[in-house]
């Protein structure tokens, strides 16, 4: 066996393939399990010992397979594993052995078949010998991580053990201290509702925070992991946390300022503060810790980026730094605290005194601060501070340092989104300044500076929300933007200009008509010619903006282009695999349907087929395999007859947390394509009248499946669309052609909405569920209530929301 395993760790494929075949044959032998156990205990090569443990774990996953082994073999394996766990000096091997024991514990403990293991853990964890004690906690941590439910019956005893261990620590940064906290994490599930556990964990919290601080100085990576205990308690046992709020916040603020402990720990500490702000906001105000939090956040926001002039803005998804995290936590403060409790100290101590600060990074922080508080404090600002905020941001737009100007531009964009309609009054002051920034950018040759993204973000946000207030500035804007649509301007600048024209279209509507021919002339190059990978973004953005113009320039004005646009769109979608372009084209088809309406009929067969393909398809799924490349070789190591479902005990390793199972993510572009496809169906049903009728039932069947989709945006879109399809069935057939289909659809939608409202954790999805009831009752009426239990389902949902009994409602801050 050892020789076979040795082939699997050699650096050539031929040896690995040969070893794999030999291993599969060897594992069919009756003595393969004790042979692997012997290798774990005797091989001089730690790689082979570790691999033997991995193979043994896979071999012993099935409960029935383990029970079919002779009793003496099972006893040999258990004793051998425990002995190897004690004797082996390699941590990677110990961990692998622990994972095997974790598998066996699920098989043995329910029948009390392994009392020696519990005795071993008790003996080791209570030992006066520090090495034995560490081994005991190391074993306990692995086993409770994999099979916590098997230990929860002994939670009181373990909580007492943890308390005694923490009280007896000589070094809070020791491995024993770290392991104790990691074991505590795995017993958090037993805390809430158990007063003994609440009291025990409450008593331990000061020592827990002392361990975190000790680890931060010597082993900051372990301090990050240790803080997961606080995370878990915030999520599951807030009663433990509340008496220690000040201690936890002060410790986390101290860690977040300590650059020597590393960014990961700084960010983790800040995020815990953010979690506490969301769940215990009233206590935070009462404890008077808002100002210390703001002080630390502002100091971090003043920190220079690693690259001089680097943007550290909270909207940059890939840029996770203490600075961006601090901005995000300030945003959370604004969303959850009373505005006067946040804005007054922020303005008096940090904003006003630093507007003219000599240090650019401090001035940058001023405008970041203004930007992130406007959403949460919008009403307060509109009523009391509007003039001051505009004055400050105008100062920033004139700042000579690009880093500061970028932050001011970001603030303008945020103001535009959240301070409507009041912000429109200041258009005559802001837009000329944005134009000056654009003029300055256009003077520079080559690729545009980083500032251009912020400038266009501010310009788009401001223009899009102005509506008719934009009209006095439209000629000037178009005189700058239309020339930017074509070469020789850089691709990125052209893309931004195309998008900005869409924003102007949303605001100016039919007043865009004088500029429409010039815009379309520039778009033709991108819409009718094959684009390279570099210029594909221009085609996508042109389709998006064309869709906006189709909705806004007026039906009569766009009608001459409507059919040509549909034919061009169908040609493009038939010749692309790009999810971004398909997404944009679905949006374009929906837009043109507002113009063609019933006359969309000739195109619907092709469009609906493509849309439903995007609804069904699961492209873009990326599997994440186990980090150990050998594991995939041994996925079915049990005897062939054991591969069927183990009905006797289904609690195999699929529920462990060692990372052996495959995970997956879906690329954003494919998610957005799917979401836009669903939204397009909703709009086609609204706009196309009888021409949509042949497709309504097929669309309902496919889209209803997405109400349970993993991603909340798609769940929400699917709910809204099936609602519209039910309304369509009701309205399109006064003669009753869809009565049966409507009844069947409502029998699915009404109970599903009740489930969504009660159990979905995302507030926006729940709001969509409530909107579904509202729209159905308003547009369909009595048939909604005719199904069995429908009336009670709707009434009880409303009661649950009003009584804050739904999963998505914040239950953390009771008072």
WOZI-V823618 format. One line per field, one symbol per residue. phi: phi as a letter, one per 20 degrees, with the letter a starting at -180 (. if undefined). psi: psi as a letter, one per 40 degrees, with the letter a starting at -180 (. if undefined). Layout:
phi=???
psi=???
This chain:
phi=.fffffffdfecffffffffffffffffffeffffffffgecffefffffffffffgffdgffffffffggfffffffffffffffefeefffgfffgfffffffffefgdlebfffffffffffefefffffffffffffffffebgffdffdgfffffgffffffefecfeffffffffffggfdfgeefndfffgfffgfeggfgfffgfffgfdbgfffgffffffgffffdbffffgfdgfffffffffffeeffenfgfgffffffgfffffecfffffffldffgffgffffffeffffegnffcdfeefedecgffffffffgfgffdeggffdffffffdcfgfdgdgfegfffgfgfffffeefffdgfffgeccgfffffffffffeffeggffgfffffgffgffddfegfffdgfeefgffffffgffffeenfffggfffffffffffffeelfffgfdfgfgffefffffcgefggfffffffffffffffeelfffgfefgffffffggeeddfdfffegfffffffgffffffedeogffegfefffffffffffffccdeffffgfffffgfffffeflgffgfefgfffgffffffffdfnfdedegfefefffcfcefggfefffeffbeeeffdfcenfefdbcdfggfffffffffffggffffdelffegfdfffffgffgfefdffefffgfffgfffffffffgfeecgfnfdgffffffffeffffffffffdfeefffffffffggfffffednggfefffmfffgfffffffffeldefeefdfdfa
psi=dddddddeeifiddddddddddddddeeidedddddddddedhehddddddddddddddedhdddddeiidddddddddddddddddhehddddddddddddddddddddefefdddddddddddeiehdddddddddddddddddfddeeddfdddddddddddddehdheeidddddddddddeeddedhehdddddddddeddddddddddddddgdddddddeddddddddegdddddeeddddddddddddegeeeidddddddddddddddddfddddddefeddddddddddddehiidhhehhgieehdeghidddddddddddddddihddddddddddddcdeedeidhddddddddddddeedddfdddddddeddddddddddddehehddddddddddddddddefieddddedddddddddddddddedhiahiidddddddddddddddedbeedddeddddddddddeeiieiiddddddddddddddddddbeeeddeddddddddddddeihiiddedddddddddddddddddehdddeddeddddddddddddefiehdddddddddddddddeddbdeeddedddddddddddddifiehhihiidheddeefdgeiideeeihgddhegaeeeifeeeiiiiihhddddddddddddddddddddebdeedeeddddddddddedeidhddddddddddddddddddddegdefdeddddddddedddddddddddehehddddddddddddddddddbdddedihedddddddddddddefeideihedge.
